[in-house]
């Protein structure tokens, strides 16, 4: 297998995803996903952990609506309706830079569609030594999630995918259609609207806390209480993205890190920020106070 040096990992990821998109995105695949796989060898002086973090950052940057990113140890997969690309990191290279080789088949993928839910539960129990634990009742509460149903129609695949999403190993790209659908549904026990013209404040994080203590939920910034999209300025969007990611992972604000998904969309010419909140594996507190959701409002527990 031939190799060549990668001088810029970001450019390589963007080019590899772009090429596969162009080749496979509009091709009739007969119901089967086209696959490509890359093996990235690290040099002896390279740090595997930092390389994995850098690759994760690059892949998040190219994720498009309707696609998802899945990670497992040194294996990273980005997938859409008609394609799947796998990147595998190996720390056995002799060069001090990334090198890459191309293969025509997928690497180390388990045929989960052949297994049942009970098998998936046993698989997750076996992995608990090296992974975070999530109660099966929490996973089952997300089995009818529209985004999960769209990406993983098979129940076995969906069960494992939800576990991976709750533990931060799976990132599902938000879609504009999903945002429009949520705005039409109106506020409720799992949907919240905020105008947030000046960015995010405590009320947004209190809602994140209450959703985490419930069944999870969706927050739309740039939408008023009636479900009308009013939009946000570019500066407010950027500051909100930064603050949500920073505060949800900061120590001292939440009792445990919250792995929210954040995506920006343009709806009828207005900017909207979509925040997806998963159900927390344990009782969550914000600034020492636990919040719960009752109807369309947040209350102190």
Long-range contacts (C-beta under 8 A, 24 or more apart in sequence): 1-39, 1-101, 1-102, 1-103, 2-101, 3-41, 3-99, 3-100, 3-101, 4-99, 4-100, 5-95, 5-97, 5-98, 5-99, 6-40, 6-97, 6-98, 6-99, 6-100, 7-97, 9-54, 9-55, 9-58, 9-98, 10-58, 10-61, 12-98, 12-100, 13-55, 13-58, 13-59, 13-61, 13-62, 13-87, 14-58, 14-61, 14-62, 16-85, 17-59, 17-62, 17-78, 17-85, 18-62, 20-83, 20-85, 21-80, 21-83, 24-82, 24-83, 25-80, 25-82, 25-83, 27-82, 29-82, 33-79, 33-82, 33-83, 33-84, 34-82, 34-83, 34-84, 35-83, 35-84, 35-85, 35-86, 35-105, 35-106, 36-83, 36-84, 36-85, 36-86, 36-102, 36-104, 37-85, 37-86, 37-87, 37-88, 37-102, 37-103, 37-104, 37-105, 37-106, 37-107, 38-85, 38-86, 38-87, 38-88, 38-100, 38-101, 38-102, 38-103, 39-88, 39-90, 39-100, 39-101, 39-103, 39-107, 40-87, 40-88, 40-89, 40-90, 40-98, 40-99, 40-100, 41-90, 41-91, 41-92, 41-93, 41-95, 41-98, 41-99, 41-100, 41-101, 42-89, 42-90, 42-91, 42-92, 42-93, 42-98, 43-93, 43-94, 43-95, 43-96, 43-97, 43-98, 44-93, 44-94, 44-96, 45-96, 46-91, 46-93, 46-96, 46-97, 46-98, 48-74, 48-89, 48-91, 51-89, 51-98, 52-76, 52-89, 55-87, 55-89, 59-87, 60-171, 63-171, 63-173, 64-173, 65-173, 65-174, 65-175, 65-176, 65-263, 65-265, 66-150, 66-173, 66-175, 67-173, 68-151, 68-170, 68-171, 68-172, 68-173, 69-170, 69-171, 69-173, 70-161, 70-164, 70-169, 70-170, 70-171, 71-169, 71-170, 72-164, 72-169, 75-107, 75-108, 112-154, 112-156, 112-157, 112-160, 113-154, 113-156, 113-157, 115-156, 116-156, 117-155, 117-156, 117-159, 119-156, 120-156, 120-159, 120-160, 121-159, 123-160, 124-160, 124-163, 131-167, 132-167, 132-281, 133-281, 134-163, 134-166, 134-167, 134-281, 135-281, 138-166, 138-279, 138-281, 139-163, 139-166, 141-215, 141-216, 141-279, 142-166, 142-215, 142-216, 142-278, 142-279, 146-178, 146-181, 147-172, 147-174, 147-178, 148-172, 165-278, 166-259, 166-278, 166-279, 166-281, 167-259, 168-259, 171-261, 172-261, 172-276, 173-263, 174-261, 174-263, 174-265, 174-274, 174-276, 175-265, 176-265, 176-266, 176-267, 178-274, 179-220, 179-265, 179-267, 179-272, 179-274, 180-267, 182-218, 182-220, 182-274, 183-220, 183-223, 183-227, 183-228, 183-229, 183-267, 184-227, 185-227, 186-227, 187-225, 187-227, 187-296, 188-295, 188-296, 189-214, 189-215, 189-217, 189-293, 189-294, 189-295, 189-296, 190-214, 190-215, 190-216, 190-217, 190-218, 190-293, 191-217, 191-218, 191-219, 191-220, 191-296, 192-217, 192-218, 192-219, 192-220, 192-296, 193-219, 193-220, 193-223, 193-224, 193-225, 193-227, 194-219, 194-220, 194-221, 194-222, 194-223, 195-221, 195-222, 195-223, 195-224, 195-230, 196-221, 196-222, 196-232, 196-236, 196-240, 196-273, 197-230, 197-232, 197-233, 197-236, 198-236, 199-236, 199-239, 199-240, 199-243, 200-239, 200-240, 200-243, 200-244, 202-286, 202-287, 203-298, 204-244, 204-275, 205-247, 205-248, 205-253, 205-254, 205-286, 206-286, 206-291, 206-298, 207-277, 207-291, 207-293, 207-298, 208-248, 208-258, 208-260, 208-275, 208-277, 208-286, 209-254, 209-258, 209-284, 209-285, 209-286, 209-289, 209-290, 209-291, 209-298, 210-291, 210-292, 210-293, 210-298, 210-299, 211-277, 211-279, 211-293, 212-258, 212-277, 212-278, 212-279, 212-280, 212-284, 213-280, 213-283, 213-284, 213-290, 213-291, 213-292, 213-293, 213-301, 214-279, 214-292, 214-293, 215-279, 216-276, 216-277, 216-278, 216-279, 217-277, 217-293, 218-274, 218-275, 218-276, 218-277, 219-274, 219-275, 219-277, 220-272, 220-273, 220-274, 220-275, 221-272, 221-273, 221-274, 221-275, 222-270, 222-271, 222-272, 222-273, 223-272, 229-267, 229-268, 229-270, 229-272, 230-270, 231-267, 231-269, 231-270, 231-271, 231-272, 232-270, 232-271, 232-272, 232-273, 233-271, 234-271, 237-264, 237-271, 237-273, 240-273, 241-273, 244-275, 253-286, 253-287, 254-284, 254-285, 254-286, 255-283, 255-284, 255-285, 255-286, 256-280, 256-282, 256-284, 258-284
